[in-house]
Amino acid sequence: MQLDISLNGTAVVLLGEADATRQAARRYRRAGARLAHFDSPAAFRSAVALPARPGLVAVVGKASSGRGADDGEWAPVLEHYRNAGVPIVRESSAGPRGHVTLVGGGPGSRGLLTLDAIEALRDADVVLFDRLAPWRELEQLTTAQLIDVGKLPGHHKVPQEEINRLLVEHAKGGDGGRGCNVVRLKGGDPFVFGRGGEEAAACAEAGVPVRIVSGISSSIAVPAAAGIPVTHRNVSHCFTVVSGHAPLSADEHEHLAGLGRSGGTIVVLMGVANLPHLAAGLRRAGLPLETPLAVVERGHQAGQRTTVTELGRAESETSACGNPAVIVIGEVVRLMDTVSGSSDDRELRDLAASLLDA
């Protein structure tokens, strides 16, 4: 059960060692609570003034919810407040200092964050975030210092090498030299065109422990938001995810020909600007002009819009599309109305979303 209550002006007693409670203390203060923190039972017993009957008691540690069974040194204090009818909540210990967690934030919707992602954000001291992750809601999810290192098409205001340096710097020397628990929040999954491998390697080279929290890749989630399954029985038995930032490679023609021969779905991430080049290359490689193509903009976000066309008309009919977007090429695009309803329904949903975005 989850309850949302206002703590503004409420007396809250927080029990637990100072470093372990650092994030919990920030959360309660941000919520407006009048916080009384005690780092040991001895400090509690020697306190000159205690709230007569606080609105809430929070204990940080490994204690279970069982009555007194695992309360350890805090057992007498907690029993006192239980007998007084004061609600008691359990808070997890703060995340480890000197540690980096690469977190996949999904395609940008808070609802697609995993439980592990939410817990990592809650326990962070510093969060370096991209703008393809659900960054607008970060202040509701964490009390950490927020650092925007997001990239925009054609503009990387913080180079990757600087991001790597910041991760190590905050993990090893942040918070007055004590080190921080750092979260690197990325859109989609850290290891799907997210340069997460480079960041993990930079941390490992500097001796900083790294944990990976996988995220929902936009290569799957965004087509699904438009009602396009990337695989479907008797239609597509495989799918290939391609980075659309730039031409594929020196032997691009062979690569594109291989994509065409696979008979599966082609999913292109970050490829709107390069779509004319990609579409022309696929046609030269022999993919039929009537191959369905869809561009899904702002998937799982307000203002989501889907443009459906064919490979032969891709340049002219997608010229108004912009990032963030996912391109889907293949017969599965024809299944969209079957899965998500009629085109009229889809247009109404798009209109409603655009009004909300405005």
DAHUGI-V718745 format. One record per helix or strand of 3 or more residues. SS is the DSSP state (hx for helix, st for strand). FROM is the first residue (numbers start at 1). TO is the last residue. If there is no record, write none. Layout:
ss=<SS;SS>
from=<FROM;FROM>
to=<TO;TO>
This chain:
ss=<st;hx;st;hx;st;hx;st;st;hx;hx;st;hx;st;hx;st;hx;st;hx;st;hx;st;hx;st;st;hx;st;hx;hx>
from=<11;22;34;41;56;72;88;99;110;115;126;135;145;160;181;196;209;218;239;252;265;275;292;305;311;325;331;343>
to=<15;30;38;45;60;83;91;104;112;122;129;141;148;173;186;205;213;225;243;261;269;284;297;310;317;329;340;357>
